[in-house]
Amino acid sequence: MKDYIKVITLTIIKYFFISVALWFLFATIYTIAIGYNSFLTLFNNFSLYKLHNYLFYKAQLQNQINVYFGIFLISFLIVVVLHILLLKKKGLSYSQYIKFKLLPYFFNLYKKKEKQKNENKIIKYEFDFIEKFRNGEIIFKNYAGIDYKKYNDIKEQLEHFLNLQIYKIDKIFPNKVAIKFKDPLEKFEFNQNYFKKDYIYFGKGFNSGDIYIHLKDLTHYLIVGQSGSGKSVFQNLLINNILYNLENVEKLYLVDLKAGVEFTQYQKIDKEKIEVISDISQLLPLTNKLITIMNDRYKRMIEKDIKNWGGKPIIIFIDEYASIKDQAQNLEKNENKELNNNIRTLLAKARASGIKFFIATQKATSDSIDTTVRENLQTKILLRTVSKDAQRAVLGGKEIIEELGVDPAKFEKGRYIFFGEIIQDLVQSPFIPDDFYKIFLKG
């Protein structure tokens, strides 16, 4: 309890001294305004009461004291209000600020120090304290060392205590920790200025900034997000970027076995280059065709002694992969087997030949997508997903989640983890309207 009182007392003392400085300024202005040469004039006048009218000068002094005390109260109030406004600008309420001050004492965030004095052992507790308060984060420090692991272990308790979401807890070696409570990525809307020749735009990364991937550097992508996570909008973003670069793409196949609802609109732009697959019976012939193209390209690559296809890529989007598993049951047994084998072969071998897949699904567990298929999709995109099993299925563990200090179950719409061979980051994809594609319609 003594520690809590100490924190509150120090806060009040801090306000007091700042208020005194402000009071001195206001009192000086007031004194000049009423015609006194200095503050001493008032007290000199008071000394005259012995020679003149005691009651008159006493009343005059009392009035002036009341005025100056009133100026101090106004100064104190201004300091408190300005502090509250400053906190609000930085994303905190006043009560949350006080709770941050008290946080080390509520959760026993201290370093225990033992000192031998004569025959007695003296135990001292060095509590963490706020060293710096910046926009969106508060840095705690302890000269004796800081328990970073404990901060992470009690993260959910801290969120409940502070009544705010903590986005990340960073260790600042060796004796500091930063609690980041402001959303590091703001929502934004896509516009044509984000288009870039030969590149696909993925969004803004927390560490990476604007993320662009060259058409030739595309891998196979797994896009996972539950209903309402922004998965369809994200696919819309990627497809519009491909449409912008359509002259440098050999073919764009859009597979949507839910009656082609998501992708039909795009075919209006170029019926020769864009093909929508809306029935399972069309998918087997497509995979056979792609394998033939892949083998032909590999033959030419061997002749030219090159490892990667240098021509235009073929891009395939598959929306809700689980629908393939469901509808494949309507095929003949041998056709079902051939389709599954074709997909595995393409994902395992087609990348170097310039055939790239984007596969979207609500969850990536084995009941929705085969493990072999999932593992051959080199880049993982994880949008909002509540299930811990589904998160692990996509990312292969929880290391990247802990490293980024985020909770995919709480992601905003369009927020995702980009888990690739080079880039591993927290990303916000922009909102893009469903009808954005119309800018590519001719006439």
N, C-alpha and C positions, 0 to 999 in steps of 0.2 A: 504493500500500500504506500510505503514511503517513497518508492520509486515513481509511482503514478503521480503523487503530489509534487514530486520534484520536477517532472516533465511539465505539468500544468503551470507550476510556479515560474519555471524558466521561460515558458511561452508568454506569460503575463508580463514578466520583467522585460522581455524583449520588446513587447508592445509599448511598455511604459517609456523606455528610453527613446524609442523612435518617436513616440508621441511628444516627449519633452522637446526634441529637436524641432518638430513641426510646430509645437506651441510657441517656442521662442521666435520662430519666423512670423507666425500670425500675430503674436503679442507685440512684436516690434512694429509691424505694419499698423496695428490698432493704435499703439502709443503715438506714432508719428501723425496718424490721422486725426487724433484728438488734440494735438498741439503740444504735447509734452516733449521736451528735449531728450529725455531718457527715462528709463525705469526708475532711476534714483529720484527724479523730481517728485514722484508720488510720495516716497518715503520721507523726503525732506519736508514736504508739505505737512505730513503727519506730525513731524517734530514741532511744528508751530502751534499745535493745539494748546501747549502749556502757556503760550503767550496770548492766544486768542480764544476762539470759541471751541471748547473741547468737544462738545456734541456735534458741531458742524463738521469738524475735520474727521471725527470718528466715523460719522455716517458716510462721508466722502470716501474714506479709506475702505470701509466695508463694501460700498458699491463697486469700487474698482477691483477689490479682491474677488467679488462675485463674478465680475466680467471676465477677469483673467482665469478664474477657475472654469467658467463656462467655455472659454476658448480652449482650455486643456481638454475638457470632456469632448468637445467637437473634434479636436485633433486626434484623440484616442479613437473615437468612432470612425474617423476617416481612415486611420491606419488599419483598423479591423476590416472595414468594408473593402478597401483596396486589396487587402490580403485575400479576402473571400473571392473577389472578382479575378484576381490573379490565379487563384487555385482553380476556379471554374474554367478559365482559359486553358489551363493545363490538364483539364479533365478530371478534377477532383472536387468533391464537396468539402465543406469545412469539417464536418464530422469524420470524413474519411482521412483528412489530413491529421486530425488529432489521433485517430486510430493508428495511423502509420507511426506516429510518435510513440504511442504506447505499445506497439506491436512487439518489440523485443522483450518487454516485461510480461505480456500476456502469454507468450509462447516460449519463455525461458531461452531466448537467443543470446547466449553469453559464452564467454570463455572462462573457465575456472583456473585460477592461478593460486599456487601454494607457495608460501614463503616461510622459511624457518627463521625464527627470531629467538635467540637463546635456546631455551628448551621447548618453546611453544611453536606450534605450527599455525601460521595465519593463512586463512583461506579467503581469497578475494574474488568476487565475480565481476568481470568486465563485460558489461552489456553492450551489444551492438548499438550503434547510433546512426542517425541520418547525417551523412556527410554532404550530400548534394541532392537538390531537388530540381530536376529538369523536366521539360515538357514530355510527358509520357512515361517517365521513369523516376524512381527514387533509388539512390545508392546508399546502402548501409555499409558501415565500416566498423572494424574492431582491430585496434592496434595489436592485440594479442592473437589475432587469427580469426577466421570466420568459418562457420560450419555450413558450407554450400549445400551439402547433401540434405541437411535438416530442412532448409528452406524448400527444396524440391519435394521432400517427403510430406510436408504439411501444406503444399500448394493449395489443395482444395479447401482446407481449413482457413487459410489466409483469405481466399476468395470470399468465403462465407462471412468471415469476420469483417472484412473491408467492404463487402457488398459491391464488388466489382470483379471483372474478369482479368486475370493475370495472363498475359500472352506469352511471356517468357521470363525466366530467371537466369541471368548470366553471372558466371563467376568472373570477377576481375582480380586476377592474381596479385598478391597472395591474401589480402585481407579485406576485400570488398566484394559485395554482391549487388547486382542491379535488378530491381523488380520492375518489369516493363508492363504497364497497365493500359497503355493506349494502343488501339488497333494500328499495327505497323503499316497496314496496306488499306488505302481508301478505295471505296467503290468508284468506278468511273465508266463512262460510256464510250464505245468505239466510234471512231470516225475515219474518214478516208485518209487522213494524215498518217494513220498507223500502217497503211499499206506500204510494202517495200518490195521492189522487184526481186524475184527469185527467192523470197523469204516468206516463211509462215510466222505470223505473230501469235504468241501464246499468252501474253499478259505481262504484268509487272511483278518481278520477283523481289522479295524482301532484301536479299543480298545481291541479286543479279541485275536489278533494274529491268528495263524492257527486254523481254526474251524473244529473240528471232532465231529460227532454225532454217538454214538454207535447204532448198528442195533436195539437193544431192546428199545432205547430211541427215535426212529423215531416217528414223529407225522404224520398228514396229511399235505401236502405242496401245497400251491398255488403259481405257478410261473408265473409272469406277466411281459411281455416286448414286446414292439412294434417291427416291422420288423427291423433287423439290430442292435438289442440291445445285441445280444450274447446269446439269450435264448436257441437256439439249441445246441450251444457249451456247455452251462452250463448243459443241460440235458445229453449231451454226457459225461461230467465229472462225474456226479452222477452215471450214468449207468456203466461206466468203474470201478468205485469204488465198485459197487455191483457185477460186474463180478469177481473182485478180491476176493470177499468174497462169491462167489456163493455156495460153499460147505456148508455155514451156512445159506443159504436162501432156503426155501422150493420150492418156485416158483416165477418166474418173468414174469409178463404179461405186454406186451408193446402194447398199444392201439394207433393206428395211422390210422384214417379213410381216410387219403389222400393217398390211395393206398399203405399204409405201407412204404412209401418212407424213412422216417426218421429211422425206427427201424428194417427193414428186415435184415440188415447186422448182427445184434447181434445174430440172431437165429442160425447162423452157428456154434456158440461156443458150445451150448448144447441144442439140439432140445427137450429134455425131460423136462428140467427145464425152458427153455425160450420159451414163446409162443407169437406170434405176432397176434394181432387182427386188421384186415384191412377192415372189413365190418361190418356195423351196425347190420346185422342179427346175427353176432357172439357175439355181446355184451350182449344181453339179456340173453342167456344161461350162459355166464360167470358170470354175476351178480347173477343169481339164484344159481349157483354153489358156489360162494363166500358166499352167505347168509347161505347156508347149512353148509359150513365149519365153519362159524362164530358161528352158533347156536350149532354145535357139540362141538366146543372148549369151549363155555360158559358153556355147560353142564358138561364138564370135569373139568373146573375151579371151578364150584360150588361144585362138588364132592370132590375136593382136598382143598377147602376153600382158593383159591388164587384169587387175584384181577386182575392180569395181566398174559397173556400167556407167559410161559417161554421157549417155543420151538422155532423152526425156523419161521421167519416171511414170509409172502407172500406180495410181493411188486407189485403195479400196477402203471404204468406210462400211463397217457393219454395226448397225444400231441394235442393241439388246441381243447379245450373242445367245442368251438362253433360249430365245425363240427358234434358233436353228436346231438346238437339241430337241426341242419339243416337236417341231414340224418334221424333222428328219425321220421320225417314227412312221410317218405316212409314206415314206419311200420303201422300195423293195429292200430287203435285208442287205443284198450285195451293194446296192446303190448307197445306202446309209453308210456302210463300211468304207466304200470308195470315197465318199464325200469327206468323212472324218480323216481318212488317210491323206487326201489331197490338201486339206487345210493344214494338217501337221507338217506336211512336206513343204508347202509354200512358206509357212512361218519359219521353218528351220533353214531354208536354203534361198528364198527369193530376195532377201534384202540386198545382197550384193549385186543382183541383176536389175536393181532399180524398181522392184515391185514392193510397195510399202503398204502396210495394213494399219488402220485405226479401228480398234474393236472396243465397243462400249457395252457396259453391262451394269446392272444395279448392284450386283455383288460378285466377288471373284472367288467364292468358295467352290469346291469341287462339284457341288450339285448344280452349279450354273455354268462353269467353264472348266474343261479338262485341264489338269495340272500341266500336261505337256504343252498345251496351247498357251497357257498363262506364262509359263517360264520362257517361251520363245518370243514373248512380247517384251523387248528390251527396256522400253521406257514406260514407267507406270505413272498414271495421273490419278491421284486419290482425292475426290471431292468429299462432301460431307457423308460420313459413314459412321453409324452408331456402333455396329457390331465390332467388337475387338477382334474376333476371329476373321472377319472380312478384312479388317485393316491389316492384320498380319499376313493374310493370304496375298494381298497386293504388294506389301513392302518387304515381306520375308522376315519380319520381326518388328520390334518397336524402337530400334536404335535411332532411326532417322526422326521419329516422332519426338523422342526424348532430346535429341540434339537440337531440333527446331523449337522445342518447348511448347508444343501446340497440342490441341485435342481435336482430332478430325470430326468427332461427334458434335462439336460446337461451331463448325465452320459456317461462315456466312455463305450466301448464294454466290457461286462462282469462285470461291476460295478453294485452293487445292495444294497438295504436295506434289511437286515435280520431282520424280525419282528416276533420273537418267544416268547414263554412263559418265557424263561430264557435269551436268547440272543437277544439284540436289538442293531444292529451295522451296520456301513457302511462296505461293503465287496467287495473285488476284487477277482473274480474267475479267475483261470488260463486259458490260451489258451490250448486246447488239440486237436490234429489232428483228423479228421474224421476216419482215419484208425488205431487209437491207439488200438482198440479192437483186432487187429490181433495178438498181443502178447499172447492172450489167446487161439488162435487156436492151436489145437494139430496136430503134424506132419508137 
